[in-house]
Amino acid sequence: MSALICGSMAYDTIMVFHDKFKNHILPEKVHMLNVSFLVPVIRREFGGCAGNIAYNLKLLGEEPNIMATVGHDFEPYAQWLSQCQISDHYIKRLAGQYTGQAYITTDEDDNQITAFHPGAMNDSHLNTVPAEAGIEIGIVSPDGKLGMQQHAQEFVDAGIPFIFDPGQGMPMFSGEELLALLELATWATFNDYESELMQERTGLSLEQMAEKVDALIITLGGQGSKIYTDGQCIDIPSAQAKQLNDPTGCGDAYRAGLLFGIMNEYDWAATGRIASLLGSIKIEHHGTQNHHFTMEQFRERYEESFGEMF
């Protein structure tokens, strides 16, 4: 199957603060916050939700197609995609704009402070979901607001099932807008915090939201994940990571696992475990697109983690 990954493309500047934010932020002074963190470790990585999801899906042997808007500075990323044999056919370059830029500072507790410049991402609505290109599944991940709404409707109009993954883009939407997107989606996925925000803004419980989609997936970090489908809740255990190096991009890796499981018609128990393992492999590596494996290695790691094959 061919998947269309709608979402952001970005350069991630990742900085590591060798202490804990809580030691330097005084609760009684947050109304006049003025802090500085020394970051002796800094890296520039390829990132963005669409890029990260596509990278992980490619590792699993599928053919992702990224649909995104990027800026005049995109050439290094384009070369990386070519090296990874990931299509950039639906990536639109906009002159006079920057590709999205994320500046992420992580402390010793894996807390993160992020500043994000959307750049060309704000014009994601200039892209249109191709209805006659053999696309069989899609995902609407964090992107420009108008683009997310437009692409969700275009997936429906084209008869293409898709995952709704608002992620960090959720604050852009009202409860009514989130509910409208949920009702268009085939599947939906949120992390624990996003699920709480979704419930608050829509007034719906998780069980009520699950009734509107074929499956509702909630990730819980190290506590695994839950998949609500067909009136039941499937508990997915987390896969044991060999080391905890960098949480950035773990959610995107998980979502690639969801796409892979759906594309290959695995049941939800196996799909959730595949997604969980992808997230664990990602957290073992710095950056969002620096991990590598063969499918044979992935299957062996799956059996080692869960005591069964898929």
Backbone hydrogen bonds in HBPLUS format (Angstrom, degrees):
<---DONOR---> <-ACCEPTOR-->    atom                        ^
c    i                          cat <-CA-CA->   ^        H-A-AA   ^      H-
h    n   atom  resd res      DA  || num        DHA   H-A  angle D-A-AA Bond
n    s   type  num  typ     dist DA aas  dist angle  dist       angle   num
A0136-GLU N   A0002-SER O   2.93 MM 134  5.63 167.7  1.94 154.1 157.8     1
A0065-ASN N   A0003-ALA O   2.78 MM  62  5.95 142.6  1.92 153.6 166.1     2
A0004-LEU N   A0137-ILE O   2.97 MM 133  6.46 154.9  2.03 150.0 157.4     3
A0139-ILE N   A0004-LEU O   3.13 MM 135  6.63 135.5  2.34 166.1 169.3     4
A0005-ILE N   A0065-ASN O   2.71 MM  60  5.89 167.3  1.72 156.4 160.7     5
A0067-MET N   A0005-ILE O   2.89 MM  62  5.89 168.9  1.91 142.3 140.9     6
A0006-CYS N   A0139-ILE O   3.02 MM 133  5.92 156.6  2.07 161.8 166.7     7
A0141-SER N   A0006-CYS O   2.93 MM 135  5.96 167.4  1.95 154.5 157.4     8
A0008-SER N   A0142-PRO O   3.01 MM 134  6.22 124.9  2.32 176.4 163.1     9
A0050-ALA N   A0008-SER O   2.91 MM  42  5.29 135.9  2.11 135.8 149.2    10
A0010-ALA N   A0047-GLY O   3.16 MM  37  4.96 168.6  2.17 106.0 103.3    11
A0047-GLY N   A0010-ALA O   2.72 MM  37  4.96 147.2  1.83 172.2 162.3    12
A0011-TYR N   A0100-GLY O   2.94 MM  89  6.38 152.3  2.01 152.5 152.3    13
A0102-ALA N   A0011-TYR O   2.94 MM  91  6.24 169.3  1.95 155.5 158.4    14
A0012-ASP N   A0045-GLU O   2.82 MM  33  4.99 160.4  1.86 144.3 148.9    15
A0045-GLU N   A0012-ASP O   2.70 MM  33  4.99 166.1  1.72 150.5 154.8    16
A0013-THR N   A0102-ALA O   2.73 MM  89  6.05 173.4  1.74 173.4 173.3    17
A0104-ILE N   A0013-THR O   2.85 MM  91  6.13 157.8  1.90 154.9 162.5    18
A0014-ILE N   A0043-ARG O   2.76 MM  29  5.19 151.5  1.84 154.0 161.2    19
A0043-ARG N   A0014-ILE O   2.85 MM  29  5.19 147.8  1.95 142.8 153.4    20
A0015-MET N   A0104-ILE O   2.70 MM  89  6.01 169.5  1.71 169.7 172.2    21
A0106-THR N   A0015-MET O   2.89 MM  91  6.31 160.2  1.93 160.6 164.1    22
A0016-VAL N   A0041-VAL O   3.03 MM  25  5.36 157.1  2.08 145.5 149.0    23
A0017-PHE N   A0106-THR O   2.81 MM  89  5.92 170.7  1.82 158.4 161.7    24
A0019-ASP N   A0017-PHE O   2.81 MM   2  5.59 142.9  1.95  99.8  90.8    25
A0108-GLU N   A0019-ASP O   2.90 MM  89  5.52 173.0  1.91 152.3 154.3    26
A0023-ASN N   A0020-LYS O   2.95 MM   3  5.57 152.9  2.03 116.5 124.6    27
A0024-HIS N   A0021-PHE O   2.84 MM   3  5.45 163.6  1.87 121.8 127.4    28
A0029-LYS N   A0026-LEU O   2.82 MM   3  5.31 160.4  1.86 120.2 126.8    29
A0032-MET N   A0029-LYS O   2.94 MM   3  5.58 164.4  1.96 120.5 125.7    30
A0052-ASN N   A0048-GLY O   2.91 MM   4  6.07 163.9  1.93 161.0 165.8    31
A0053-ILE N   A0049-CYS O   2.91 MM   4  6.04 167.3  1.92 154.5 158.0    32
A0054-ALA N   A0050-ALA O   2.97 MM   4  6.02 166.5  1.99 149.3 153.7    33
A0055-TYR N   A0051-GLY O   2.96 MM   4  6.07 156.2  2.02 143.9 150.6    34
A0056-ASN N   A0052-ASN O   3.15 MM   4  6.37 165.6  2.17 150.8 153.3    35
A0057-LEU N   A0053-ILE O   2.95 MM   4  6.15 158.1  2.00 152.2 159.0    36
A0058-LYS N   A0054-ALA O   2.89 MM   4  6.04 150.9  1.97 148.8 156.3    37
A0059-LEU N   A0055-TYR O   3.13 MM   4  6.45 149.4  2.23 142.9 150.7    38
A0060-LEU N   A0057-LEU O   3.16 MM   3  5.16 130.6  2.42  93.2 106.2    39
A0062-GLU N   A0057-LEU O   3.21 MM   5  5.77 161.7  2.25 152.0 147.2    40
A0061-GLY N   A0058-LYS O   2.88 MM   3  5.09 160.2  1.92 111.5 115.8    41
A0092-LYS N   A0068-ALA O   2.82 MM  24  6.26 161.1  1.86 163.2 165.2    42
A0070-VAL N   A0092-LYS O   2.83 MM  22  6.17 160.5  1.87 157.2 161.6    43
A0094-LEU N   A0070-VAL O   2.78 MM  24  6.06 156.0  1.84 152.9 159.4    44
A0074-PHE N   A0071-GLY O   3.35 MM   3  5.74 145.5  2.47 121.9 119.9    45
A0072-HIS N   A0097-GLN O   2.86 MM  25  6.09 148.3  1.96 167.3 163.9    46
A0077-TYR N   A0074-PHE O   2.92 MM   3  5.42 119.9  2.29 116.8 131.8    47
A0078-ALA N   A0074-PHE O   2.95 MM   4  6.16 156.4  2.00 152.9 160.2    48
A0079-GLN N   A0075-GLU O   2.96 MM   4  6.23 153.6  2.03 156.5 162.7    49
A0080-TRP N   A0076-PRO O   3.13 MM   4  6.40 147.8  2.23 138.8 147.3    50
A0080-TRP N   A0077-TYR O   3.05 MM   3  4.98 115.9  2.48  92.5 108.4    51
A0081-LEU N   A0077-TYR O   2.91 MM   4  6.28 157.4  1.96 154.9 160.6    52
A0082-SER N   A0078-ALA O   3.02 MM   4  6.25 156.2  2.07 145.1 151.6    53
A0083-GLN N   A0079-GLN O   2.95 MM   4  6.20 153.5  2.03 143.2 150.5    54
A0084-CYS N   A0080-TRP O   2.95 MM   4  6.25 144.3  2.08 144.7 154.6    55
A0086-ILE N   A0081-LEU O   2.89 MM   5  5.12 174.9  1.89 146.9 148.7    56
A0085-GLN N   A0082-SER O   3.02 MM   3  4.82 153.5  2.10  98.6 106.8    57
A0091-ILE N   A0088-ASP O   3.09 MM   3  5.23 165.1  2.11 114.9 115.7    58
A0120-ALA N   A0098-TYR O   2.88 MM  22  5.97 158.8  1.92 168.7 172.1    59
A0101-GLN N   A0117-HIS O   2.86 MM  16  5.04 159.9  1.90 146.0 152.9    60
A0117-HIS N   A0101-GLN O   2.77 MM  16  5.04 167.1  1.78 155.8 159.0    61
A0103-TYR N   A0115-ALA O   2.78 MM  12  5.13 165.2  1.81 158.7 163.6    62
A0115-ALA N   A0103-TYR O   2.93 MM  12  5.13 156.0  1.99 138.9 146.4    63
A0105-THR N   A0113-ILE O   2.89 MM   8  5.22 165.3  1.91 148.8 153.8    64
A0113-ILE N   A0105-THR O   2.89 MM   8  5.22 155.2  1.95 147.5 155.8    65
A0107-ASP N   A0111-ASN O   3.00 MM   4  5.53 154.2  2.07 148.2 156.1    66
A0110-ASP N   A0107-ASP O   3.01 MM   3  5.31 157.6  2.06 118.1 120.0    67
A0121-MET N   A0118-PRO O   2.99 MM   3  5.23 151.4  2.07 140.0 133.8    68
A0122-ASN N   A0119-GLY O   3.25 MM   3  6.26 162.1  2.29 127.1 128.8    69
A0123-ASP N   A0120-ALA O   2.92 MM   3  5.62 160.3  1.96 120.8 127.0    70
A0124-SER N   A0121-MET O   3.03 MM   3  5.28 141.9  2.18 126.1 121.6    71
A0126-LEU N   A0123-ASP O   2.98 MM   3  5.81 168.0  1.99 125.1 128.3    72
A0127-ASN N   A0124-SER O   3.08 MM   3  5.82 168.2  2.10 119.9 123.7    73
A0138-GLY N   A0161-PRO O   3.00 MM  23  6.36 145.2  2.12 146.7 155.1    74
A0163-ILE N   A0138-GLY O   2.98 MM  25  6.41 147.9  2.09 132.6 137.7    75
A0140-VAL N   A0163-ILE O   2.85 MM  23  6.18 166.7  1.87 176.3 177.7    76
A0165-ASP N   A0140-VAL O   2.90 MM  25  5.82 161.9  1.93 159.3 156.6    77
A0148-MET N   A0144-GLY O   2.93 MM   4  6.21 157.5  1.98 159.3 165.2    78
A0149-GLN N   A0145-LYS O   3.13 MM   4  6.43 165.9  2.15 157.2 160.2    79
A0150-GLN N   A0146-LEU O   2.87 MM   4  6.00 161.5  1.90 149.2 155.2    80
A0151-HIS N   A0147-GLY O   2.81 MM   4  5.86 169.3  1.82 154.3 157.5    81
A0152-ALA N   A0148-MET O   3.11 MM   4  6.13 154.2  2.18 141.5 148.1    82
A0153-GLN N   A0149-GLN O   3.27 MM   4  6.49 163.9  2.30 145.2 148.8    83
A0154-GLU N   A0150-GLN O   2.90 MM   4  6.16 155.0  1.96 149.3 157.4    84
A0155-PHE N   A0151-HIS O   2.89 MM   4  6.07 151.0  1.97 146.3 152.8    85
A0156-VAL N   A0152-ALA O   3.21 MM   4  6.53 159.9  2.25 145.9 150.7    86
A0157-ASP N   A0153-GLN O   2.87 MM   4  6.16 162.5  1.90 152.4 157.6    87
A0158-ALA N   A0154-GLU O   2.92 MM   4  6.02 144.0  2.05 141.7 150.8    88
A0160-ILE N   A0155-PHE O   2.85 MM   5  5.00 163.6  1.87 154.4 151.7    89
A0159-GLY N   A0156-VAL O   3.00 MM   3  5.03 154.7  2.06 102.8 110.9    90
A0186-THR N   A0162-PHE O   3.04 MM  24  5.44 158.9  2.09 154.3 159.9    91
A0187-TRP N   A0162-PHE O   3.24 MM  25  6.46 157.3  2.29 145.6 145.4    92
A0164-PHE N   A0187-TRP O   2.84 MM  23  6.23 157.9  1.89 141.8 147.1    93
A0189-THR N   A0164-PHE O   3.04 MM  25  6.44 156.2  2.10 164.8 164.5    94
A0169-GLY N   A0166-PRO O   2.81 MM   3  5.28 139.6  1.97 148.1 147.8    95
A0170-MET N   A0167-GLY O   3.12 MM   3  5.84 170.2  2.13 123.4 125.2    96
A0172-MET N   A0169-GLY O   3.06 MM   3  5.80 158.6  2.11 123.5 129.9    97
A0173-PHE N   A0170-MET O   3.02 MM   3  5.75 166.9  2.04 128.7 132.2    98
A0178-LEU N   A0174-SER O   2.95 MM   4  6.21 159.4  1.99 153.2 158.8    99
A0179-LEU N   A0175-GLY O   2.97 MM   4  6.12 158.7  2.01 147.7 153.5   100
A0180-ALA N   A0176-GLU O   3.05 MM   4  6.25 150.5  2.14 140.4 148.2   101
A0181-LEU N   A0177-GLU O   3.09 MM   4  6.37 155.0  2.15 146.8 152.7   102
A0182-LEU N   A0178-LEU O   2.91 MM   4  6.15 156.4  1.96 149.3 156.4   103
A0183-GLU N   A0179-LEU O   3.00 MM   4  6.19 153.3  2.07 146.8 153.0   104
A0184-LEU N   A0181-LEU O   3.14 MM   3  5.16 136.5  2.34  96.1 108.2   105
A0185-ALA N   A0181-LEU O   3.16 MM   4  6.36 140.2  2.33 144.7 155.0   106
A0185-ALA N   A0182-LEU O   3.22 MM   3  5.21 128.9  2.49  94.7 107.5   107
A0214-ASP N   A0186-THR O   2.74 MM  28  5.74 159.0  1.78 161.1 165.5   108
A0188-ALA N   A0215-ALA O   3.15 MM  27  6.64 155.5  2.21 157.7 164.5   109
A0217-ILE N   A0188-ALA O   2.87 MM  29  6.26 166.9  1.88 156.4 160.3   110
A0190-PHE N   A0217-ILE O   2.95 MM  27  6.44 153.7  2.02 162.6 170.8   111
A0219-THR N   A0190-PHE O   2.97 MM  29  6.45 156.1  2.03 146.3 153.7   112
A0195-SER N   A0191-ASN O   2.86 MM   4  6.04 152.0  1.94 155.4 163.7   113
A0192-ASP N   A0219-THR O   2.98 MM  27  5.94 114.2  2.43 160.8 170.2   114
A0196-GLU N   A0192-ASP O   3.15 MM   4  6.46 149.3  2.25 144.0 151.5   115
A0197-LEU N   A0193-TYR O   3.02 MM   4  6.36 158.7  2.06 151.6 157.6   116
A0198-MET N   A0194-GLU O   2.77 MM   4  5.95 154.8  1.83 147.3 154.9   117
A0199-GLN N   A0195-SER O   2.99 MM   4  6.17 156.5  2.05 142.5 148.0   118
A0200-GLU N   A0196-GLU O   2.96 MM   4  6.20 156.8  2.02 146.1 152.8   119
A0201-ARG N   A0197-LEU O   2.88 MM   4  6.08 160.2  1.92 152.7 157.4   120
A0202-THR N   A0198-MET O   2.97 MM   4  5.97 155.5  2.03 148.2 154.3   121
A0203-GLY N   A0199-GLN O   2.84 MM   4  5.32 140.9  1.99 135.6 144.9   122
A0209-MET N   A0205-SER O   2.94 MM   4  6.25 156.9  1.99 152.7 159.1   123
A0210-ALA N   A0206-LEU O   2.86 MM   4  6.05 154.4  1.92 148.5 156.0   124
A0211-GLU N   A0208-GLN O   3.26 MM   3  5.29 136.9  2.46  95.0 106.1   125
A0212-LYS N   A0209-MET O   2.98 MM   3  5.48 156.9  2.03 114.2 121.5   126
A0213-VAL N   A0210-ALA O   3.37 MM   3  5.52 160.4  2.42 104.3 109.7   127
A0216-LEU N   A0228-TYR O   2.89 MM  12  5.02 157.5  1.94 142.8 150.5   128
A0228-TYR N   A0216-LEU O   2.78 MM  12  5.02 166.8  1.79 155.8 155.4   129
A0218-ILE N   A0226-LYS O   2.82 MM   8  5.20 169.1  1.83 160.3 164.1   130
A0226-LYS N   A0218-ILE O   2.82 MM   8  5.20 156.9  1.88 149.3 157.1   131
A0220-LEU N   A0224-GLY O   2.75 MM   4  5.27 155.0  1.81 159.4 156.3   132
A0223-GLN N   A0220-LEU O   3.11 MM   3  5.24 159.1  2.15 128.9 125.9   133
A0224-GLY N   A0221-GLY O   3.15 MM   3  5.80 154.2  2.22 123.3 123.9   134
A0225-SER N   A0236-ILE O   2.94 MM  11  5.03 154.4  2.01 143.3 148.2   135
A0236-ILE N   A0225-SER O   2.77 MM  11  5.03 171.3  1.78 158.2 155.5   136
A0227-ILE N   A0234-ILE O   2.91 MM   7  5.00 157.8  1.96 140.6 148.1   137
A0234-ILE N   A0227-ILE O   2.76 MM   7  5.00 170.4  1.77 143.7 145.6   138
A0229-THR N   A0232-GLN O   2.92 MM   3  5.50 154.6  1.98 153.1 161.0   139
A0232-GLN N   A0229-THR O   2.97 MM   3  5.50 162.5  2.00 120.4 126.1   140
A0245-ASN N   A0283-ILE O   2.79 MM  38  5.75 159.2  1.84 155.7 162.8   141
A0246-ASP N   A0283-ILE O   3.16 MM  37  5.09 160.4  2.20 133.6 138.7   142
A0250-CYS N   A0247-PRO O   3.12 MM   3  5.65 164.8  2.14 140.6 138.5   143
A0253-ALA N   A0249-GLY O   3.05 MM   4  6.33 155.5  2.11 149.3 155.9   144
A0254-TYR N   A0250-CYS O   2.95 MM   4  6.23 158.6  1.99 149.7 155.4   145
A0255-ARG N   A0251-GLY O   3.03 MM   4  6.30 153.5  2.10 143.8 150.4   146
A0256-ALA N   A0252-ASP O   3.03 MM   4  6.36 145.2  2.16 145.1 154.2   147
A0256-ALA N   A0253-ALA O   3.15 MM   3  5.15 122.8  2.50  94.9 109.2   148
A0257-GLY N   A0253-ALA O   3.12 MM   4  6.50 147.8  2.23 145.4 154.1   149
A0257-GLY N   A0254-TYR O   3.01 MM   3  5.08 118.9  2.39  95.0 110.4   150
A0258-LEU N   A0254-TYR O   3.05 MM   4  6.50 144.5  2.18 144.1 154.3   151
A0259-LEU N   A0255-ARG O   3.05 MM   4  6.36 163.4  2.07 148.6 151.7   152
A0260-PHE N   A0256-ALA O   2.95 MM   4  6.19 160.5  1.99 148.9 154.4   153
A0261-GLY N   A0257-GLY O   2.96 MM   4  6.15 164.4  1.98 150.4 154.0   154
A0262-ILE N   A0258-LEU O   2.98 MM   4  6.20 164.8  2.00 156.4 160.3   155
A0263-MET N   A0259-LEU O   2.83 MM   4  5.94 165.0  1.86 153.7 158.5   156
A0264-ASN N   A0260-PHE O   3.03 MM   4  6.15 142.7  2.17 144.8 153.8   157
A0266-TYR N   A0261-GLY O   2.96 MM   5  5.16 164.3  1.99 151.8 153.1   158
A0265-GLU N   A0262-ILE O   3.14 MM   3  4.99 164.1  2.17 103.3 107.6   159
A0271-THR N   A0267-ASP O   2.90 MM   4  6.10 164.3  1.93 154.9 160.2   160
A0272-GLY N   A0268-TRP O   2.91 MM   4  5.83 165.0  1.93 143.1 147.0   161
A0273-ARG N   A0269-ALA O   3.26 MM   4  6.38 150.9  2.35 135.0 142.5   162
A0274-ILE N   A0270-ALA O   2.88 MM   4  6.13 156.5  1.94 154.6 160.9   163
A0275-ALA N   A0271-THR O   3.01 MM   4  6.24 162.5  2.04 150.7 155.3   164
A0276-SER N   A0272-GLY O   2.86 MM   4  6.05 154.7  1.93 143.2 150.8   165
A0277-LEU N   A0273-ARG O   2.92 MM   4  6.08 160.9  1.95 148.2 152.6   166
A0278-LEU N   A0274-ILE O   3.05 MM   4  6.31 156.8  2.11 147.8 154.0   167
A0279-GLY N   A0275-ALA O   3.10 MM   4  6.39 157.0  2.16 148.9 154.5   168
A0280-SER N   A0276-SER O   3.05 MM   4  6.37 152.3  2.13 147.1 154.8   169
A0281-ILE N   A0277-LEU O   2.92 MM   4  6.19 158.1  1.97 154.7 160.1   170
A0282-LYS N   A0278-LEU O   3.01 MM   4  6.22 156.2  2.07 146.0 152.6   171
A0283-ILE N   A0279-GLY O   3.07 MM   4  6.31 156.0  2.13 146.7 152.2   172
A0284-GLU N   A0281-ILE O   3.30 MM   3  5.44 145.2  2.43 100.0 109.7   173
A0285-HIS N   A0282-LYS O   2.99 MM   3  5.60 166.9  2.01 121.2 125.4   174
A0298-PHE N   A0294-THR O   2.92 MM   4  6.23 154.3  1.99 149.1 157.1   175
A0299-ARG N   A0295-MET O   2.90 MM   4  6.08 161.0  1.94 149.7 153.7   176
A0300-GLU N   A0296-GLU O   3.04 MM   4  6.24 154.2  2.11 144.6 151.8   177
A0301-ARG N   A0297-GLN O   2.94 MM   4  6.15 156.4  2.00 146.9 153.2   178
A0302-TYR N   A0298-PHE O   2.88 MM   4  6.11 148.3  1.99 145.5 154.8   179
A0303-GLU N   A0299-ARG O   3.04 MM   4  6.29 161.4  2.08 147.1 150.8   180
A0304-GLU N   A0300-GLU O   2.97 MM   4  6.18 154.8  2.03 144.9 152.6   181
A0305-SER N   A0301-ARG O   2.88 MM   4  6.03 145.3  2.00 142.2 151.4   182
A0306-PHE N   A0302-TYR O   2.88 MM   4  5.99 160.3  1.92 156.8 161.2   183
A0307-GLY N   A0303-GLU O   2.79 MM   4  4.82 137.9  1.96 131.8 136.6   184
